[in-house]
Amino acid sequence: SSYNLRAGGAKKSKHLEFFAVDLKPVKVISRKELHAKLLELWEKKGKQNNLGLGLYSGLRFHIDRAGYRKW
């Protein structure tokens, strides 16, 4: 979609297929603690749930169900 391209998303973004979301925590948490919690979850449950995890700048992160991988 044009919105996805304007936002800098990939042409084949999983967002376009409703497989992905980008999120930001609502509670106060440090970047280090957030990444530690997300990586722990990904390591424990990611493979069995086909979970993709992307850690962006600041506190934003990406989760999808389109393949077990992280970036």
PyMOL Python script that loads the backbone (N, CA, C, O; Angstrom):
from pymol import cmd

cmd.read_pdbstr("""\
ATOM      1  N   SER A   1       0.834  -1.188   0.000  1.00  0.00           N
ATOM      2  CA  SER A   1       0.000   0.000   0.000  1.00  0.00           C
ATOM      3  C   SER A   1       0.877   1.249   0.000  1.00  0.00           C
ATOM      4  O   SER A   1       2.056   1.186   0.349  1.00  0.00           O
ATOM      5  N   SER A   2       0.315   2.349  -0.381  1.00  0.00           N
ATOM      6  CA  SER A   2       1.081   3.596  -0.423  1.00  0.00           C
ATOM      7  C   SER A   2       1.467   4.050   0.991  1.00  0.00           C
ATOM      8  O   SER A   2       2.533   4.636   1.179  1.00  0.00           O
ATOM      9  N   TYR A   3       0.617   3.788   1.976  1.00  0.00           N
ATOM     10  CA  TYR A   3       0.957   4.156   3.351  1.00  0.00           C
ATOM     11  C   TYR A   3       2.187   3.387   3.824  1.00  0.00           C
ATOM     12  O   TYR A   3       3.092   3.964   4.428  1.00  0.00           O
ATOM     13  N   ASN A   4       2.217   2.099   3.550  1.00  0.00           N
ATOM     14  CA  ASN A   4       3.351   1.266   3.947  1.00  0.00           C
ATOM     15  C   ASN A   4       4.638   1.773   3.311  1.00  0.00           C
ATOM     16  O   ASN A   4       5.668   1.834   3.981  1.00  0.00           O
ATOM     17  N   LEU A   5       4.602   2.133   2.055  1.00  0.00           N
ATOM     18  CA  LEU A   5       5.796   2.650   1.379  1.00  0.00           C
ATOM     19  C   LEU A   5       6.218   3.993   1.967  1.00  0.00           C
ATOM     20  O   LEU A   5       7.411   4.229   2.161  1.00  0.00           O
ATOM     21  N   ARG A   6       5.259   4.878   2.255  1.00  0.00           N
ATOM     22  CA  ARG A   6       5.582   6.177   2.855  1.00  0.00           C
ATOM     23  C   ARG A   6       6.191   6.006   4.245  1.00  0.00           C
ATOM     24  O   ARG A   6       7.020   6.811   4.669  1.00  0.00           O
ATOM     25  N   ALA A   7       5.777   4.955   4.949  1.00  0.00           N
ATOM     26  CA  ALA A   7       6.302   4.697   6.298  1.00  0.00           C
ATOM     27  C   ALA A   7       7.662   4.002   6.254  1.00  0.00           C
ATOM     28  O   ALA A   7       8.258   3.736   7.298  1.00  0.00           O
ATOM     29  N   GLY A   8       8.152   3.709   5.052  1.00  0.00           N
ATOM     30  CA  GLY A   8       9.449   3.054   4.914  1.00  0.00           C
ATOM     31  C   GLY A   8       9.374   1.542   4.981  1.00  0.00           C
ATOM     32  O   GLY A   8      10.397   0.879   5.152  1.00  0.00           O
ATOM     33  N   GLY A   9       8.179   0.987   4.849  1.00  0.00           N
ATOM     34  CA  GLY A   9       7.998  -0.466   4.915  1.00  0.00           C
ATOM     35  C   GLY A   9       8.455  -1.167   3.647  1.00  0.00           C
ATOM     36  O   GLY A   9       8.543  -0.565   2.577  1.00  0.00           O
ATOM     37  N   ALA A  10       8.740  -2.438   3.793  1.00  0.00           N
ATOM     38  CA  ALA A  10       9.164  -3.264   2.664  1.00  0.00           C
ATOM     39  C   ALA A  10       7.996  -3.480   1.698  1.00  0.00           C
ATOM     40  O   ALA A  10       6.836  -3.499   2.107  1.00  0.00           O
ATOM     41  N   LYS A  11       8.317  -3.639   0.425  1.00  0.00           N
ATOM     42  CA  LYS A  11       7.263  -3.854  -0.582  1.00  0.00           C
ATOM     43  C   LYS A  11       6.447  -5.108  -0.292  1.00  0.00           C
ATOM     44  O   LYS A  11       5.253  -5.152  -0.589  1.00  0.00           O
ATOM     45  N   LYS A  12       7.076  -6.124   0.283  1.00  0.00           N
ATOM     46  CA  LYS A  12       6.378  -7.371   0.619  1.00  0.00           C
ATOM     47  C   LYS A  12       6.170  -7.494   2.128  1.00  0.00           C
ATOM     48  O   LYS A  12       6.223  -8.592   2.681  1.00  0.00           O
ATOM     49  N   SER A  13       5.937  -6.373   2.782  1.00  0.00           N
ATOM     50  CA  SER A  13       5.756  -6.330   4.228  1.00  0.00           C
ATOM     51  C   SER A  13       4.649  -7.271   4.685  1.00  0.00           C
ATOM     52  O   SER A  13       3.602  -7.370   4.045  1.00  0.00           O
ATOM     53  N   LYS A  14       4.888  -7.956   5.788  1.00  0.00           N
ATOM     54  CA  LYS A  14       3.871  -8.839   6.369  1.00  0.00           C
ATOM     55  C   LYS A  14       2.703  -8.039   6.943  1.00  0.00           C
ATOM     56  O   LYS A  14       1.636  -8.598   7.194  1.00  0.00           O
ATOM     57  N   HIS A  15       2.893  -6.751   7.150  1.00  0.00           N
ATOM     58  CA  HIS A  15       1.786  -5.897   7.598  1.00  0.00           C
ATOM     59  C   HIS A  15       0.673  -5.875   6.557  1.00  0.00           C
ATOM     60  O   HIS A  15      -0.507  -5.823   6.902  1.00  0.00           O
ATOM     61  N   LEU A  16       1.048  -5.914   5.302  1.00  0.00           N
ATOM     62  CA  LEU A  16       0.063  -5.839   4.224  1.00  0.00           C
ATOM     63  C   LEU A  16      -0.831  -7.072   4.168  1.00  0.00           C
ATOM     64  O   LEU A  16      -1.924  -7.022   3.604  1.00  0.00           O
ATOM     65  N   GLU A  17      -0.376  -8.166   4.745  1.00  0.00           N
ATOM     66  CA  GLU A  17      -1.146  -9.405   4.765  1.00  0.00           C
ATOM     67  C   GLU A  17      -1.776  -9.657   6.143  1.00  0.00           C
ATOM     68  O   GLU A  17      -2.316 -10.735   6.393  1.00  0.00           O
ATOM     69  N   PHE A  18      -1.704  -8.674   7.021  1.00  0.00           N
ATOM     70  CA  PHE A  18      -2.234  -8.772   8.383  1.00  0.00           C
ATOM     71  C   PHE A  18      -1.559  -9.874   9.207  1.00  0.00           C
ATOM     72  O   PHE A  18      -2.193 -10.505  10.052  1.00  0.00           O
ATOM     73  N   PHE A  19      -0.257 -10.098   8.949  1.00  0.00           N
ATOM     74  CA  PHE A  19       0.536 -11.062   9.706  1.00  0.00           C
ATOM     75  C   PHE A  19       1.414 -10.369  10.745  1.00  0.00           C
ATOM     76  O   PHE A  19       2.079 -11.054  11.522  1.00  0.00           O
ATOM     77  N   ALA A  20       1.440  -9.034  10.788  1.00  0.00           N
ATOM     78  CA  ALA A  20       2.413  -8.336  11.631  1.00  0.00           C
ATOM     79  C   ALA A  20       1.824  -7.082  12.266  1.00  0.00           C
ATOM     80  O   ALA A  20       0.880  -6.472  11.763  1.00  0.00           O
ATOM     81  N   VAL A  21       2.434  -6.729  13.402  1.00  0.00           N
ATOM     82  CA  VAL A  21       2.112  -5.460  14.065  1.00  0.00           C
ATOM     83  C   VAL A  21       3.405  -4.855  14.606  1.00  0.00           C
ATOM     84  O   VAL A  21       4.328  -5.574  14.988  1.00  0.00           O
ATOM     85  N   ASP A  22       3.457  -3.545  14.633  1.00  0.00           N
ATOM     86  CA  ASP A  22       4.528  -2.815  15.303  1.00  0.00           C
ATOM     87  C   ASP A  22       3.919  -2.223  16.563  1.00  0.00           C
ATOM     88  O   ASP A  22       2.837  -1.638  16.528  1.00  0.00           O
ATOM     89  N   LEU A  23       4.620  -2.380  17.668  1.00  0.00           N
ATOM     90  CA  LEU A  23       4.080  -1.972  18.963  1.00  0.00           C
ATOM     91  C   LEU A  23       5.084  -1.140  19.746  1.00  0.00           C
ATOM     92  O   LEU A  23       6.273  -1.091  19.431  1.00  0.00           O
ATOM     93  N   LYS A  24       4.561  -0.490  20.776  1.00  0.00           N
ATOM     94  CA  LYS A  24       5.362   0.293  21.709  1.00  0.00           C
ATOM     95  C   LYS A  24       4.704   0.121  23.075  1.00  0.00           C
ATOM     96  O   LYS A  24       3.485   0.258  23.180  1.00  0.00           O
ATOM     97  N   PRO A  25       5.476  -0.176  24.130  1.00  0.00           N
ATOM     98  CA  PRO A  25       4.866  -0.410  25.441  1.00  0.00           C
ATOM     99  C   PRO A  25       4.132   0.822  25.976  1.00  0.00           C
ATOM    100  O   PRO A  25       4.532   1.959  25.725  1.00  0.00           O
ATOM    101  N   VAL A  26       3.061   0.573  26.712  1.00  0.00           N
ATOM    102  CA  VAL A  26       2.321   1.675  27.328  1.00  0.00           C
ATOM    103  C   VAL A  26       2.855   1.998  28.719  1.00  0.00           C
ATOM    104  O   VAL A  26       2.679   3.112  29.210  1.00  0.00           O
ATOM    105  N   LYS A  27       3.507   1.023  29.353  1.00  0.00           N
ATOM    106  CA  LYS A  27       4.092   1.251  30.678  1.00  0.00           C
ATOM    107  C   LYS A  27       5.554   1.652  30.532  1.00  0.00           C
ATOM    108  O   LYS A  27       6.203   1.306  29.545  1.00  0.00           O
ATOM    109  N   VAL A  28       6.062   2.372  31.502  1.00  0.00           N
ATOM    110  CA  VAL A  28       7.452   2.808  31.498  1.00  0.00           C
ATOM    111  C   VAL A  28       8.360   1.580  31.657  1.00  0.00           C
ATOM    112  O   VAL A  28       8.192   0.787  32.583  1.00  0.00           O
ATOM    113  N   ILE A  29       9.313   1.442  30.749  1.00  0.00           N
ATOM    114  CA  ILE A  29      10.265   0.340  30.774  1.00  0.00           C
ATOM    115  C   ILE A  29      11.519   0.805  30.034  1.00  0.00           C
ATOM    116  O   ILE A  29      11.434   1.573  29.076  1.00  0.00           O
ATOM    117  N   SER A  30      12.652   0.345  30.475  1.00  0.00           N
ATOM    118  CA  SER A  30      13.879   0.721  29.757  1.00  0.00           C
ATOM    119  C   SER A  30      14.003  -0.114  28.490  1.00  0.00           C
ATOM    120  O   SER A  30      13.454  -1.212  28.403  1.00  0.00           O
ATOM    121  N   ARG A  31      14.713   0.403  27.530  1.00  0.00           N
ATOM    122  CA  ARG A  31      14.956  -0.316  26.275  1.00  0.00           C
ATOM    123  C   ARG A  31      15.639  -1.656  26.576  1.00  0.00           C
ATOM    124  O   ARG A  31      15.277  -2.682  26.000  1.00  0.00           O
ATOM    125  N   LYS A  32      16.617  -1.643  27.472  1.00  0.00           N
ATOM    126  CA  LYS A  32      17.349  -2.860  27.820  1.00  0.00           C
ATOM    127  C   LYS A  32      16.409  -3.919  28.399  1.00  0.00           C
ATOM    128  O   LYS A  32      16.465  -5.084  28.006  1.00  0.00           O
ATOM    129  N   GLU A  33      15.552  -3.515  29.327  1.00  0.00           N
ATOM    130  CA  GLU A  33      14.618  -4.460  29.943  1.00  0.00           C
ATOM    131  C   GLU A  33      13.594  -4.970  28.926  1.00  0.00           C
ATOM    132  O   GLU A  33      13.276  -6.159  28.907  1.00  0.00           O
ATOM    133  N   LEU A  34      13.085  -4.081  28.089  1.00  0.00           N
ATOM    134  CA  LEU A  34      12.121  -4.480  27.058  1.00  0.00           C
ATOM    135  C   LEU A  34      12.737  -5.522  26.136  1.00  0.00           C
ATOM    136  O   LEU A  34      12.126  -6.557  25.871  1.00  0.00           O
ATOM    137  N   HIS A  35      13.946  -5.253  25.646  1.00  0.00           N
ATOM    138  CA  HIS A  35      14.595  -6.192  24.738  1.00  0.00           C
ATOM    139  C   HIS A  35      14.866  -7.532  25.426  1.00  0.00           C
ATOM    140  O   HIS A  35      14.714  -8.585  24.808  1.00  0.00           O
ATOM    141  N   ALA A  36      15.260  -7.499  26.680  1.00  0.00           N
ATOM    142  CA  ALA A  36      15.506  -8.739  27.421  1.00  0.00           C
ATOM    143  C   ALA A  36      14.229  -9.570  27.527  1.00  0.00           C
ATOM    144  O   ALA A  36      14.261 -10.784  27.324  1.00  0.00           O
ATOM    145  N   LYS A  37      13.115  -8.928  27.841  1.00  0.00           N
ATOM    146  CA  LYS A  37      11.839  -9.642  27.970  1.00  0.00           C
ATOM    147  C   LYS A  37      11.371 -10.196  26.628  1.00  0.00           C
ATOM    148  O   LYS A  37      10.917 -11.337  26.546  1.00  0.00           O
ATOM    149  N   LEU A  38      11.482  -9.386  25.581  1.00  0.00           N
ATOM    150  CA  LEU A  38      11.053  -9.841  24.256  1.00  0.00           C
ATOM    151  C   LEU A  38      11.917 -10.992  23.759  1.00  0.00           C
ATOM    152  O   LEU A  38      11.397 -11.963  23.209  1.00  0.00           O
ATOM    153  N   LEU A  39      13.224 -10.895  23.947  1.00  0.00           N
ATOM    154  CA  LEU A  39      14.116 -11.971  23.496  1.00  0.00           C
ATOM    155  C   LEU A  39      13.878 -13.257  24.282  1.00  0.00           C
ATOM    156  O   LEU A  39      13.954 -14.349  23.718  1.00  0.00           O
ATOM    157  N   GLU A  40      13.593 -13.139  25.574  1.00  0.00           N
ATOM    158  CA  GLU A  40      13.279 -14.320  26.381  1.00  0.00           C
ATOM    159  C   GLU A  40      12.015 -15.001  25.857  1.00  0.00           C
ATOM    160  O   GLU A  40      11.981 -16.221  25.698  1.00  0.00           O
ATOM    161  N   LEU A  41      10.982 -14.209  25.591  1.00  0.00           N
ATOM    162  CA  LEU A  41       9.738 -14.748  25.039  1.00  0.00           C
ATOM    163  C   LEU A  41       9.992 -15.410  23.690  1.00  0.00           C
ATOM    164  O   LEU A  41       9.509 -16.514  23.439  1.00  0.00           O
ATOM    165  N   TRP A  42      10.748 -14.740  22.819  1.00  0.00           N
ATOM    166  CA  TRP A  42      11.047 -15.270  21.487  1.00  0.00           C
ATOM    167  C   TRP A  42      11.817 -16.586  21.587  1.00  0.00           C
ATOM    168  O   TRP A  42      11.526 -17.530  20.852  1.00  0.00           O
ATOM    169  N   GLU A  43      12.788 -16.656  22.484  1.00  0.00           N
ATOM    170  CA  GLU A  43      13.578 -17.879  22.632  1.00  0.00           C
ATOM    171  C   GLU A  43      12.752 -19.040  23.178  1.00  0.00           C
ATOM    172  O   GLU A  43      12.982 -20.190  22.803  1.00  0.00           O
ATOM    173  N   LYS A  44      11.791 -18.752  24.061  1.00  0.00           N
ATOM    174  CA  LYS A  44      10.976 -19.808  24.671  1.00  0.00           C
ATOM    175  C   LYS A  44       9.818 -20.246  23.775  1.00  0.00           C
ATOM    176  O   LYS A  44       9.521 -21.437  23.689  1.00  0.00           O
ATOM    177  N   LYS A  45       9.168 -19.301  23.111  1.00  0.00           N
ATOM    178  CA  LYS A  45       7.924 -19.595  22.393  1.00  0.00           C
ATOM    179  C   LYS A  45       7.982 -19.324  20.891  1.00  0.00           C
ATOM    180  O   LYS A  45       7.063 -19.690  20.158  1.00  0.00           O
ATOM    181  N   GLY A  46       9.051 -18.688  20.435  1.00  0.00           N
ATOM    182  CA  GLY A  46       9.110 -18.248  19.045  1.00  0.00           C
ATOM    183  C   GLY A  46       9.058 -19.348  18.017  1.00  0.00           C
ATOM    184  O   GLY A  46       8.298 -19.260  17.053  1.00  0.00           O
ATOM    185  N   LYS A  47       9.855 -20.387  18.207  1.00  0.00           N
ATOM    186  CA  LYS A  47       9.923 -21.437  17.199  1.00  0.00           C
ATOM    187  C   LYS A  47       8.584 -22.144  17.036  1.00  0.00           C
ATOM    188  O   LYS A  47       8.115 -22.344  15.915  1.00  0.00           O
ATOM    189  N   GLN A  48       7.974 -22.518  18.147  1.00  0.00           N
ATOM    190  CA  GLN A  48       6.703 -23.251  18.070  1.00  0.00           C
ATOM    191  C   GLN A  48       5.557 -22.387  17.554  1.00  0.00           C
ATOM    192  O   GLN A  48       4.542 -22.914  17.096  1.00  0.00           O
ATOM    193  N   ASN A  49       5.710 -21.062  17.624  1.00  0.00           N
ATOM    194  CA  ASN A  49       4.656 -20.160  17.157  1.00  0.00           C
ATOM    195  C   ASN A  49       5.011 -19.426  15.873  1.00  0.00           C
ATOM    196  O   ASN A  49       4.294 -18.516  15.455  1.00  0.00           O
ATOM    197  N   ASN A  50       6.135 -19.826  15.235  1.00  0.00           N
ATOM    198  CA  ASN A  50       6.535 -19.229  13.960  1.00  0.00           C
ATOM    199  C   ASN A  50       6.653 -17.712  14.084  1.00  0.00           C
ATOM    200  O   ASN A  50       6.179 -16.969  13.225  1.00  0.00           O
ATOM    201  N   LEU A  51       7.290 -17.265  15.162  1.00  0.00           N
ATOM    202  CA  LEU A  51       7.310 -15.858  15.548  1.00  0.00           C
ATOM    203  C   LEU A  51       8.520 -15.105  15.005  1.00  0.00           C
ATOM    204  O   LEU A  51       9.665 -15.511  15.201  1.00  0.00           O
ATOM    205  N   GLY A  52       8.244 -14.018  14.330  1.00  0.00           N
ATOM    206  CA  GLY A  52       9.285 -13.087  13.909  1.00  0.00           C
ATOM    207  C   GLY A  52       9.316 -11.922  14.883  1.00  0.00           C
ATOM    208  O   GLY A  52       8.270 -11.414  15.286  1.00  0.00           O
ATOM    209  N   LEU A  53      10.522 -11.497  15.264  1.00  0.00           N
ATOM    210  CA  LEU A  53      10.671 -10.398  16.213  1.00  0.00           C
ATOM    211  C   LEU A  53      11.669  -9.398  15.663  1.00  0.00           C
ATOM    212  O   LEU A  53      12.805  -9.750  15.348  1.00  0.00           O
ATOM    213  N   GLY A  54      11.244  -8.157  15.548  1.00  0.00           N
ATOM    214  CA  GLY A  54      12.123  -7.080  15.127  1.00  0.00           C
ATOM    215  C   GLY A  54      12.238  -6.046  16.227  1.00  0.00           C
ATOM    216  O   GLY A  54      11.229  -5.579  16.757  1.00  0.00           O
ATOM    217  N   LEU A  55      13.464  -5.689  16.572  1.00  0.00           N
ATOM    218  CA  LEU A  55      13.703  -4.680  17.611  1.00  0.00           C
ATOM    219  C   LEU A  55      14.164  -3.402  16.925  1.00  0.00           C
ATOM    220  O   LEU A  55      15.242  -3.360  16.331  1.00  0.00           O
ATOM    221  N   TYR A  56      13.354  -2.378  17.010  1.00  0.00           N
ATOM    222  CA  TYR A  56      13.632  -1.111  16.349  1.00  0.00           C
ATOM    223  C   TYR A  56      14.283  -0.125  17.320  1.00  0.00           C
ATOM    224  O   TYR A  56      14.527  -0.448  18.482  1.00  0.00           O
ATOM    225  N   SER A  57      14.554   1.058  16.830  1.00  0.00           N
ATOM    226  CA  SER A  57      15.118   2.098  17.695  1.00  0.00           C
ATOM    227  C   SER A  57      14.099   2.492  18.758  1.00  0.00           C
ATOM    228  O   SER A  57      12.894   2.316  18.584  1.00  0.00           O
ATOM    229  N   GLY A  58      14.602   3.018  19.840  1.00  0.00           N
ATOM    230  CA  GLY A  58      13.708   3.410  20.929  1.00  0.00           C
ATOM    231  C   GLY A  58      13.030   2.189  21.517  1.00  0.00           C
ATOM    232  O   GLY A  58      13.682   1.176  21.770  1.00  0.00           O
ATOM    233  N   LEU A  59      11.728   2.276  21.735  1.00  0.00           N
ATOM    234  CA  LEU A  59      10.974   1.188  22.362  1.00  0.00           C
ATOM    235  C   LEU A  59      10.044   0.466  21.390  1.00  0.00           C
ATOM    236  O   LEU A  59       9.292  -0.420  21.795  1.00  0.00           O
ATOM    237  N   ARG A  60      10.091   0.837  20.121  1.00  0.00           N
ATOM    238  CA  ARG A  60       9.222   0.172  19.141  1.00  0.00           C
ATOM    239  C   ARG A  60       9.752  -1.218  18.819  1.00  0.00           C
ATOM    240  O   ARG A  60      10.960  -1.453  18.787  1.00  0.00           O
ATOM    241  N   PHE A  61       8.808  -2.139  18.580  1.00  0.00           N
ATOM    242  CA  PHE A  61       9.188  -3.485  18.165  1.00  0.00           C
ATOM    243  C   PHE A  61       8.130  -4.062  17.236  1.00  0.00           C
ATOM    244  O   PHE A  61       6.999  -3.578  17.182  1.00  0.00           O
ATOM    245  N   HIS A  62       8.510  -5.093  16.515  1.00  0.00           N
ATOM    246  CA  HIS A  62       7.682  -5.734  15.500  1.00  0.00           C
ATOM    247  C   HIS A  62       7.498  -7.190  15.885  1.00  0.00           C
ATOM    248  O   HIS A  62       8.442  -7.854  16.314  1.00  0.00           O
ATOM    249  N   ILE A  63       6.271  -7.686  15.728  1.00  0.00           N
ATOM    250  CA  ILE A  63       5.978  -9.100  15.936  1.00  0.00           C
ATOM    251  C   ILE A  63       5.158  -9.583  14.745  1.00  0.00           C
ATOM    252  O   ILE A  63       4.227  -8.911  14.302  1.00  0.00           O
ATOM    253  N   ASP A  64       5.521 -10.763  14.232  1.00  0.00           N
ATOM    254  CA  ASP A  64       4.704 -11.360  13.178  1.00  0.00           C
ATOM    255  C   ASP A  64       4.689 -12.879  13.323  1.00  0.00           C
ATOM    256  O   ASP A  64       5.443 -13.454  14.107  1.00  0.00           O
ATOM    257  N   ARG A  65       3.826 -13.501  12.560  1.00  0.00           N
ATOM    258  CA  ARG A  65       3.696 -14.965  12.558  1.00  0.00           C
ATOM    259  C   ARG A  65       4.073 -15.508  11.186  1.00  0.00           C
ATOM    260  O   ARG A  65       3.434 -16.434  10.687  1.00  0.00           O
ATOM    261  N   ALA A  66       5.091 -14.945  10.584  1.00  0.00           N
ATOM    262  CA  ALA A  66       5.452 -15.298   9.214  1.00  0.00           C
ATOM    263  C   ALA A  66       6.834 -15.940   9.124  1.00  0.00           C
ATOM    264  O   ALA A  66       7.454 -15.914   8.061  1.00  0.00           O
ATOM    265  N   GLY A  67       7.323 -16.513  10.215  1.00  0.00           N
ATOM    266  CA  GLY A  67       8.609 -17.189  10.170  1.00  0.00           C
ATOM    267  C   GLY A  67       9.415 -16.934  11.430  1.00  0.00           C
ATOM    268  O   GLY A  67       9.432 -15.822  11.958  1.00  0.00           O
ATOM    269  N   TYR A  68      10.074 -17.964  11.901  1.00  0.00           N
ATOM    270  CA  TYR A  68      10.897 -17.882  13.104  1.00  0.00           C
ATOM    271  C   TYR A  68      12.212 -17.192  12.767  1.00  0.00           C
ATOM    272  O   TYR A  68      13.111 -17.800  12.186  1.00  0.00           O
ATOM    273  N   ARG A  69      12.317 -15.918  13.137  1.00  0.00           N
ATOM    274  CA  ARG A  69      13.511 -15.134  12.862  1.00  0.00           C
ATOM    275  C   ARG A  69      13.479 -13.881  13.724  1.00  0.00           C
ATOM    276  O   ARG A  69      12.449 -13.537  14.305  1.00  0.00           O
ATOM    277  N   LYS A  70      14.610 -13.212  13.800  1.00  0.00           N
ATOM    278  CA  LYS A  70      14.657 -11.929  14.520  1.00  0.00           C
ATOM    279  C   LYS A  70      15.654 -11.015  13.837  1.00  0.00           C
ATOM    280  O   LYS A  70      16.558 -11.457  13.128  1.00  0.00           O
ATOM    281  N   TRP A  71      15.461  -9.726  14.074  1.00  0.00           N
ATOM    282  CA  TRP A  71      16.363  -8.705  13.553  1.00  0.00           C
ATOM    283  C   TRP A  71      16.355  -7.500  14.456  1.00  0.00           C
ATOM    284  O   TRP A  71      17.055  -6.523  14.189  1.00  0.00           O
TER     285      TRP A  71
END
""", "prot")
cmd.dss("prot")
cmd.show_as("cartoon", "prot")
cmd.util.cbc("prot")
cmd.orient("prot")
